Amino acid sequence: MKKNFLTHLLQASLMCCLAVLFTACDEVFGSEDNPIPAYLSMDTSNVTLKVGESKTRTAIAVSTAIVEYSSSDPAIATVDANGTVTGVAEGTATITATATGYSSASGTKMFNTESKSYKVTVETATPPTPPGLLAGKFTVNGSGGQVQFSKGNLRYDSSSGSWSFFDDQYQYYNGYTATYWDKFGWVGTTSVVLTSAPDKYGVATSTVNSKYGTSTTDTPNNWGETMGAGWRVLTKDEWAYLFNTRTTGGTVFGTASARYAHAEVNTDGTATNGIILFPDGVDIANSEVTTTGTVNSASIWGTKCTIDQWTALAAKGCVFLPAAGDRDGTSVYNVSLAGYYWSSSPYGSDANFAYSMYFDAGWLNPANTFLRPTGCSVRLVYDVQ
């Protein structure tokens, strides 16, 4: 009896010790009934990224937990296995880190999870501003597309083979030289910018009429290639919308939705005739110029302003197109009397003509047809991003 009693006592003591031992192990290693907490920690403050920009935010958990990351909308923002988030497109997505507890003894998944989330807002990346871009914005189509103009007309230096803008909007060459050009012929077969001659279209400096047309032997320079990617010339329809249709939302000299005015600028210096284009949303009072002319129709250079007054208008985003005349061969005509500005639109299938914007003291035609060998001014624009 004593032996049996001692045996039972020893067995009971052993079972008790094992129970204590396994309970302690269970607290260390976990079990399906008692999973290990993940103890997840992560910064959950909101993040703002640009498209293409990345940021790493790491979640921390116990060493026996596995952390996985996910995005609510990978089309907006993606996240990799290290917690690095990359902006893909404009919008908002939620990034979630999920930690799952595991047993360090058996590797068995314990189904104990913790999650932390934060919001990512992705913004469109702001493209770099090209040199020579004016601030004023102008709507050029019914879909609301806007452009900004270059700081001056396009010019070419044949001695160095370089293209540039005039430093001031009212500048141009009064005559013809074999070295400096600012009135170019129209070359090409299409209004779509292609990559190789003779299918390029654009400006060429030749004074030989036979070099223009669909079978040109003169290599042209695409409008966008002269001053870098993104620069272009308005189409015929865009010129027409700019002058005839645009609703600007601004008031100039008491006229609502003012688009343009025939003007003479720098009247106390070197006076220059041309067209002032009023940007979207601008308001200009009568007191801001010396003389107010007719708005949205011809007025024989009726709006007049001094150098200081024009400088102030330019600071508001106004654009000035000087009446720089036109070139025929090596002769320049109509300087200060008329302006001829190429569009990028061919005249149907007729290889002899293309569309230009034309104005003089009493007239404006944004869809004028002009002979391609004739030299016209070029004013480049850049699409508002």
C-alpha positions in Angstrom: 0.0 0.0 0.0 2.8 2.4 0.9 4.5 1.6 -2.4 1.4 2.2 -4.4 0.8 5.4 -2.5 4.4 6.6 -3.1 4.1 5.7 -6.8 0.9 7.6 -7.2 2.4 10.6 -5.4 5.5 10.6 -7.7 3.3 10.3 -10.8 1.1 13.2 -9.6 4.1 15.3 -8.8 5.6 14.6 -12.3 2.4 15.4 -14.0 2.2 18.6 -12.1 5.8 19.6 -13.1 5.1 18.8 -16.7 2.0 20.9 -16.7 3.9 23.8 -15.3 6.7 23.3 -17.8 4.4 23.1 -20.8 2.4 26.1 -19.6 5.6 28.1 -19.5 6.7 26.8 -23.0 3.2 27.7 -24.3 3.7 31.2 -23.1 7.1 31.4 -24.9 6.4 29.5 -28.1 2.6 29.8 -28.4 0.1 27.4 -29.6 -3.1 27.4 -31.7 -5.0 28.0 -28.5 -2.6 30.6 -27.2 -1.1 32.4 -30.3 1.9 34.7 -29.9 1.0 38.4 -30.3 2.6 40.2 -33.2 3.2 43.4 -31.3 3.1 45.4 -34.6 4.3 49.0 -34.6 4.3 51.4 -37.6 4.0 55.1 -38.3 0.4 55.6 -39.5 0.6 59.3 -40.4 -0.5 60.2 -44.0 2.0 60.4 -46.8 2.0 62.5 -50.0 4.0 61.5 -53.0 4.5 62.7 -56.6 4.0 60.3 -59.5 7.1 58.2 -59.7 8.3 59.2 -56.2 9.0 56.5 -53.6 9.1 56.3 -49.8 10.0 53.5 -47.4 8.0 53.0 -44.2 8.9 49.8 -42.3 6.6 48.1 -39.9 8.2 46.5 -36.8 7.0 43.3 -35.1 8.3 40.5 -32.9 11.0 38.4 -34.5 8.7 35.4 -34.8 6.1 37.3 -36.8 5.9 37.7 -40.6 5.0 41.2 -41.9 3.3 41.5 -45.3 2.4 44.8 -47.1 -0.5 45.5 -49.4 -2.0 48.4 -51.3 -5.8 49.0 -51.6 -5.2 50.3 -55.2 -1.9 49.3 -56.9 -3.0 51.5 -59.9 -2.5 54.5 -57.6 0.4 53.3 -55.4 2.3 50.1 -55.1 4.2 48.7 -52.1 6.9 46.0 -52.1 8.0 43.5 -49.5 10.2 46.0 -47.8 7.5 48.6 -47.3 8.6 50.9 -50.1 5.7 52.7 -51.6 5.8 54.2 -55.1 3.3 56.7 -56.6 1.8 55.4 -59.9 -1.0 57.8 -60.7 -2.9 60.7 -59.2 -5.3 59.6 -56.4 -5.5 58.1 -52.9 -4.6 54.5 -51.7 -4.4 52.8 -48.3 -1.2 51.0 -47.5 -1.6 48.2 -44.9 1.1 46.2 -43.0 -0.1 42.9 -41.5 1.9 40.9 -39.0 1.1 37.3 -38.2 2.4 35.5 -35.1 4.3 32.2 -35.5 5.6 29.5 -33.2 9.4 29.7 -33.0 9.3 26.0 -32.0 7.4 24.4 -34.9 7.0 27.2 -37.5 3.2 26.6 -37.3 1.1 29.6 -38.2 -0.7 30.7 -35.1 -3.4 32.8 -36.9 -2.8 35.8 -34.6 -2.6 38.9 -36.7 -2.3 42.6 -36.2 -2.6 45.3 -38.9 -1.6 49.0 -39.2 -2.6 51.3 -42.1 -1.9 54.7 -43.5 -3.1 56.8 -46.4 -1.0 57.7 -49.4 -2.0 60.7 -51.6 -0.3 60.7 -55.0 -0.1 64.0 -56.9 0.9 64.6 -60.5 4.5 65.4 -60.8 5.1 69.0 -61.8 7.2 69.0 -65.1 10.2 71.2 -65.3 9.5 74.7 -66.8 11.4 75.2 -70.0 13.5 78.3 -70.4 11.8 81.2 -72.1 8.2 80.3 -71.0 5.8 83.2 -70.3 3.4 83.0 -67.4 0.1 83.8 -69.1 -2.2 80.9 -69.9 -4.4 80.8 -73.0 -7.2 78.4 -73.8 -7.0 77.1 -77.4 -9.7 74.6 -77.8 -13.2 73.7 -76.6 -11.9 71.0 -74.3 -10.1 73.5 -72.1 -6.6 72.9 -73.3 -4.2 75.7 -72.5 -0.9 76.9 -73.8 1.8 79.3 -72.7 3.8 81.3 -75.2 7.5 81.7 -75.6 9.1 85.0 -74.5 9.7 86.1 -78.1 9.6 85.1 -81.7 11.9 82.3 -83.0 15.2 83.3 -84.6 18.1 81.4 -86.2 21.8 82.2 -86.4 23.3 80.4 -89.4 26.9 81.2 -88.4 26.5 79.0 -85.3 23.6 76.9 -86.3 21.7 77.9 -83.1 18.1 78.6 -82.5 16.8 81.0 -79.8 14.0 83.4 -78.8 14.2 87.1 -79.0 14.8 88.6 -75.6 11.7 90.8 -75.7 8.3 90.1 -77.2 8.3 93.1 -79.4 11.7 92.4 -81.1 12.2 91.2 -84.7 14.6 91.7 -87.6 13.7 94.6 -89.9 15.3 93.2 -93.0 17.0 90.2 -94.4 20.6 89.0 -93.8 22.1 85.7 -94.8 23.1 85.1 -91.2 20.2 85.9 -89.0 16.6 84.7 -89.6 13.3 85.3 -88.0 10.9 84.7 -91.0 10.9 81.1 -92.1 9.4 79.0 -94.9 6.9 76.1 -94.3 8.2 72.7 -95.2 6.6 69.2 -95.1 3.8 66.9 -96.1 1.8 66.5 -92.9 0.9 68.4 -89.7 2.0 65.4 -87.6 5.6 65.7 -86.3 7.5 62.8 -87.7 11.2 61.8 -87.2 12.9 61.8 -90.5 13.2 64.0 -93.6 11.5 64.5 -96.0 8.5 63.7 -93.8 9.5 66.2 -91.2 7.6 69.5 -91.4 8.4 72.8 -90.0 10.7 75.8 -90.6 13.4 76.1 -93.2 15.6 79.0 -94.0 16.0 78.6 -97.7 15.1 81.5 -100.0 14.8 79.2 -103.0 11.1 78.6 -103.8 11.7 75.2 -105.5 12.9 73.8 -102.2 9.5 74.0 -100.7 6.6 71.6 -101.1 6.1 67.9 -100.6 9.2 67.0 -102.5 11.6 69.4 -100.8 15.3 69.0 -101.0 15.9 71.3 -98.1 16.0 69.6 -94.7 13.5 71.3 -92.4 13.6 71.7 -88.6 10.5 70.5 -86.7 8.9 73.2 -84.7 9.5 71.2 -81.5 13.1 70.4 -82.3 14.4 73.9 -82.6 14.0 74.8 -78.9 13.6 71.4 -77.3 10.9 68.8 -76.6 7.4 70.2 -75.9 7.6 73.4 -77.9 5.2 73.5 -80.9 3.2 75.8 -83.1 -0.5 76.4 -82.8 -2.7 74.7 -85.4 -5.1 76.7 -87.6 -8.0 75.8 -85.5 -6.2 76.8 -82.3 -5.3 80.2 -83.7 -9.0 80.7 -84.6 -10.2 79.6 -81.2 -7.7 81.8 -79.5 -8.9 85.0 -81.3 -12.6 84.2 -82.1 -14.0 81.8 -79.5 -12.1 81.9 -76.3 -14.0 82.8 -73.1 -11.3 84.4 -70.9 -13.2 85.2 -67.8 -11.5 88.6 -67.6 -12.4 92.1 -68.4 -10.2 94.6 -70.3 -11.1 98.3 -70.8 -14.6 97.4 -69.7 -15.0 94.6 -72.3 -15.8 91.2 -70.8 -14.0 88.1 -72.1 -11.4 90.2 -73.7 -9.2 88.2 -76.1 -7.0 90.7 -78.0 -6.4 94.3 -79.1 -4.4 95.9 -81.9 -1.8 98.0 -80.1 1.3 100.1 -80.2 3.7 99.4 -77.3 6.7 101.4 -76.1 5.4 104.7 -77.4 8.0 106.6 -75.4 10.8 104.5 -76.8 11.0 102.4 -80.0 7.3 102.2 -80.8 6.2 98.8 -82.2 2.8 97.8 -83.8 1.3 94.5 -83.2 -1.4 92.5 -81.3 -1.7 92.2 -77.5 -3.2 88.8 -76.5 -4.9 88.9 -73.1 -4.5 85.7 -71.0 -7.3 83.8 -69.4 -8.7 85.5 -66.3 -6.8 88.9 -66.6 -8.5 92.2 -65.7 -7.0 95.4 -67.1 -8.4 98.9 -66.3 -8.4 101.9 -68.7 -5.9 103.6 -66.5 -3.3 101.0 -67.1 -2.6 102.2 -70.7 -2.3 105.6 -72.4 -5.0 105.1 -74.9 -7.6 102.3 -75.0 -8.5 100.8 -78.4 -11.2 98.4 -79.5 -11.1 95.0 -77.9 -11.7 91.8 -79.9 -11.7 93.7 -83.2 -9.3 95.8 -85.3 -8.6 99.4 -84.2 -5.6 100.6 -86.2 -3.2 100.0 -83.4 -5.6 101.8 -81.1 -4.4 100.6 -77.7 -1.2 102.6 -76.8 1.1 102.1 -73.9 4.5 103.3 -72.7 7.5 101.1 -72.0 6.5 100.9 -68.3 2.9 100.3 -69.1 3.7 97.4 -71.4 6.1 96.0 -68.8 3.3 95.9 -66.3 0.9 94.3 -68.8 3.6 91.6 -69.6 3.9 90.9 -65.9 0.1 90.1 -65.9 0.8 87.5 -68.6 -0.1 89.5 -71.7 1.5 88.3 -75.0 2.6 90.7 -77.8 2.9 89.6 -81.4 4.8 92.2 -83.3 3.9 93.2 -86.9 7.2 91.9 -88.2 6.3 91.7 -91.9 7.0 88.8 -94.3 9.8 87.6 -96.5 9.8 86.8 -100.2 13.1 85.4 -101.3 15.7 87.8 -99.9 13.4 90.8 -99.5 11.3 91.7 -96.5 8.0 93.5 -96.8 5.3 95.0 -94.6 7.5 95.6 -91.6 5.4 97.4 -88.9 2.4 97.1 -91.2 1.4 93.5 -90.8 2.1 90.3 -89.0 2.3 86.8 -90.5 2.6 83.8 -88.1 2.7 80.2 -89.3 0.3 77.6 -88.0 1.3 73.9 -88.1 -1.6 73.1 -90.5 -1.1 72.3 -94.2 -3.6 73.6 -96.7 -5.3 70.3 -97.5 -3.3 68.4 -100.1 -2.0 71.5 -101.9 1.7 71.4 -101.3 2.1 75.1 -102.2 0.2 76.5 -99.3 -0.1 76.3 -95.5 -2.2 78.2 -93.0 -1.0 81.2 -91.1 -2.4 83.8 -88.8 -2.4 87.2 -90.4 -3.2 90.7 -89.2 -2.7 94.3 -90.2 -4.0 97.7 -88.9 -7.6 97.0 -89.8 -7.9 93.2 -90.2 -7.2 89.9 -88.5 -7.5 86.5 -90.1 -6.4 83.5 -87.9 -6.8 81.0 -90.8 -5.1 82.8 -93.7 -3.6 80.7 -96.5 -0.1 81.6 -97.5 2.5 80.3 -99.9 5.0 78.0 -98.2 8.2 79.6 -99.6 7.1 82.9 -98.0 8.9 83.7 -94.8 6.6 84.1 -91.8 7.2 84.7 -88.1 7.1 81.7 -85.7 5.9 82.0 -82.1 6.2 78.8 -80.2 3.8 77.6 -77.5 4.0 75.0 -74.7 1.1 72.9 -73.5 0.1 73.7 -69.9 0.7 70.5 -67.9 
